[in-house]
Amino acid sequence: MRESSITRKTKETDINLSLNLDGTGKNEISTGCGFLDHMLILFASHGRFDLKVKCRGDYDVDFHHTVEDVGICLGQAFFEALGEKKGINRYGDIILPMDEALIMTAVDFSGRAYLCWNVNIEAQKVGDFDTELAEEFWLGFVRNSLCTLHFRQLSGKNAHHIIECSFKSAARSISQAVKINPEYADEIPSTKGLI
């Protein structure tokens, strides 16, 4: 089973997260940030990952630490659940539409952390969620999952749609990348023999 459980407790957040890469999209999400909950629910659903997240954060400050630290924990969970990455596709990509928004994502579970966030969100907030936190979430994720992840916004005006489309697109690309390819089930997907 490709599963992981992560616990992270700091002076800013207290997080328990569990992940099953080979799930069906079942989720139990409670971060204290409604918009982040919404994004994680659709991430689990579109990626077909079983995901549980419980977070208590310093909401009296803002949602920055909560969003960033949940991204960190999710990245750690992917890193742990993937293990030596034997048999995975390694790469995944999609161009995903949501109404006027169109987002392309491409991912490589390369062992190298890099985020290219080519997304332009004009609005500063969606409800009480600072839109710049979407990038902070994915920075936390890539730095801890050690993947290369590219986002490119091809169109979009509505901030909610753009961010939601980004999470759905990432979920689909990541799901494709972490799937076991039966043709290469016993191989590390790298000429180095190690990722």
C-alpha positions in Angstrom: 0.0 0.0 0.0 1.3 3.4 -1.0 0.2 5.3 2.1 1.6 7.9 4.4 0.7 9.7 7.7 2.3 13.0 8.6 2.1 14.9 11.8 3.5 18.5 12.1 3.2 20.7 15.1 4.7 24.1 15.4 3.8 27.3 17.3 1.7 28.3 14.2 -0.1 25.1 13.2 -1.0 21.6 14.4 -1.6 19.2 11.4 -2.4 15.6 11.0 -2.6 14.3 7.4 -3.0 10.9 5.9 -2.8 10.0 2.2 -3.4 6.9 0.1 -2.2 7.3 -3.5 -4.3 4.3 -4.6 -7.6 5.5 -3.3 -11.0 6.5 -4.7 -11.1 10.1 -3.7 -12.5 9.7 -0.2 -11.7 12.6 2.0 -12.1 14.2 5.4 -10.8 17.8 5.3 -10.9 20.3 8.1 -8.3 23.1 8.0 -10.2 26.0 9.4 -10.0 27.7 6.0 -13.1 27.1 4.0 -11.6 27.8 0.6 -8.6 25.6 1.3 -10.9 22.8 2.4 -12.8 23.2 -1.0 -9.5 23.0 -2.9 -8.3 19.9 -1.0 -11.6 18.1 -1.4 -11.5 18.6 -5.2 -7.8 17.7 -5.3 -8.6 14.4 -3.6 -11.6 13.8 -5.8 -9.9 14.6 -9.1 -6.7 12.8 -8.2 -8.5 9.8 -6.8 -6.4 10.1 -3.6 -7.8 9.2 -0.2 -6.9 12.2 1.9 -7.6 13.2 5.5 -6.4 16.6 6.8 -7.0 18.0 10.3 -5.4 21.4 11.0 -5.5 24.0 13.7 -3.8 27.2 12.8 -3.2 30.7 13.9 -6.2 32.0 12.2 -6.1 35.2 14.3 -3.1 36.2 12.2 -4.3 35.0 8.8 -4.4 31.8 6.8 -0.8 32.0 5.5 0.8 29.5 7.9 -2.2 27.1 7.6 -2.1 27.1 3.8 1.7 26.9 3.6 2.0 24.2 6.3 -0.7 22.0 4.8 1.1 22.2 1.5 4.3 21.2 3.2 2.6 18.2 4.9 0.9 17.1 1.6 4.3 17.2 -0.1 5.9 15.1 2.7 3.1 12.6 2.4 3.6 12.2 -1.4 7.4 11.9 -0.9 6.9 9.2 1.8 4.1 7.3 0.0 6.1 7.2 -3.3 9.1 5.6 -1.6 11.8 4.7 -4.2 9.2 5.6 -7.0 9.6 2.1 -8.6 7.1 1.6 -11.5 5.6 5.1 -11.5 4.9 7.0 -14.8 6.9 9.9 -13.2 5.5 12.5 -15.6 2.0 13.8 -15.9 0.3 16.7 -17.7 -3.1 18.1 -18.7 -4.8 21.2 -20.1 -7.9 21.6 -18.0 -10.8 24.0 -18.6 -13.2 25.4 -16.0 -15.6 27.9 -17.6 -13.4 30.8 -18.8 -10.3 29.5 -17.0 -7.9 27.2 -18.8 -4.8 25.9 -16.9 -2.0 23.7 -18.1 0.0 21.7 -15.6 2.9 19.4 -16.0 4.7 17.5 -13.3 7.9 15.4 -13.0 8.6 13.5 -9.8 12.3 14.0 -10.5 13.7 14.4 -7.0 14.3 18.0 -7.8 12.1 20.7 -6.3 11.0 23.4 -8.7 7.8 25.4 -9.1 6.9 27.5 -12.1 3.8 29.4 -11.2 2.8 31.3 -14.4 -0.6 32.2 -13.1 -2.1 35.8 -13.0 -4.8 36.4 -10.5 -5.9 40.0 -10.5 -8.1 39.8 -7.4 -6.4 39.8 -4.1 -9.0 37.7 -2.3 -11.5 35.0 -2.8 -13.7 35.5 0.3 -11.3 35.7 3.2 -8.6 33.7 1.3 -5.6 35.7 0.0 -5.1 34.6 -3.6 -1.3 34.8 -3.3 -1.5 31.8 -0.9 -2.2 29.4 -3.8 1.4 29.8 -4.9 2.6 29.4 -1.3 0.7 26.1 -1.0 2.4 24.7 -4.1 5.8 26.0 -3.1 5.4 24.0 0.2 4.3 21.0 -1.8 7.1 20.9 -4.4 9.8 21.6 -1.8 8.7 18.6 0.2 7.6 16.1 -2.5 10.7 16.9 -4.5 8.9 17.3 -7.8 9.0 19.8 -10.6 5.6 21.3 -11.2 4.6 23.8 -13.9 1.4 25.9 -14.0 0.6 27.9 -17.0 -2.6 30.0 -17.2 -3.9 30.0 -20.8 -7.0 32.0 -20.0 -9.2 33.1 -17.1 -10.6 36.1 -15.3 -12.5 34.9 -12.2 -10.1 34.3 -9.3 -12.1 31.4 -7.8 -12.2 29.7 -11.2 -8.5 30.2 -11.8 -7.4 28.7 -8.5 -9.9 25.9 -8.6 -8.9 25.0 -12.1 -5.2 25.0 -11.0 -5.9 22.5 -8.2 -8.0 20.3 -10.4 -5.3 20.4 -13.2 -2.5 19.6 -10.7 -4.6 16.7 -9.2 -5.1 15.2 -12.6 -1.4 15.6 -13.6 -0.1 14.3 -10.3 -2.5 11.3 -10.4 -1.2 10.4 -13.9 2.5 10.8 -12.8 2.2 8.6 -9.6 0.3 5.8 -11.2 2.1 2.5 -11.5 2.8 1.6 -15.1 2.5 -2.2 -15.4 5.1 -2.3 -18.2 7.7 -0.8 -15.9 6.4 -2.0 -12.5 9.8 -3.2 -11.3 11.9 -0.3 -12.7 13.0 3.1 -11.4 11.9 5.6 -14.1 15.3 7.1 -14.6 18.5 6.2 -16.5 20.4 6.9 -13.3 18.6 4.0 -11.6 17.6 6.3 -8.7 15.3 9.3 -8.2 
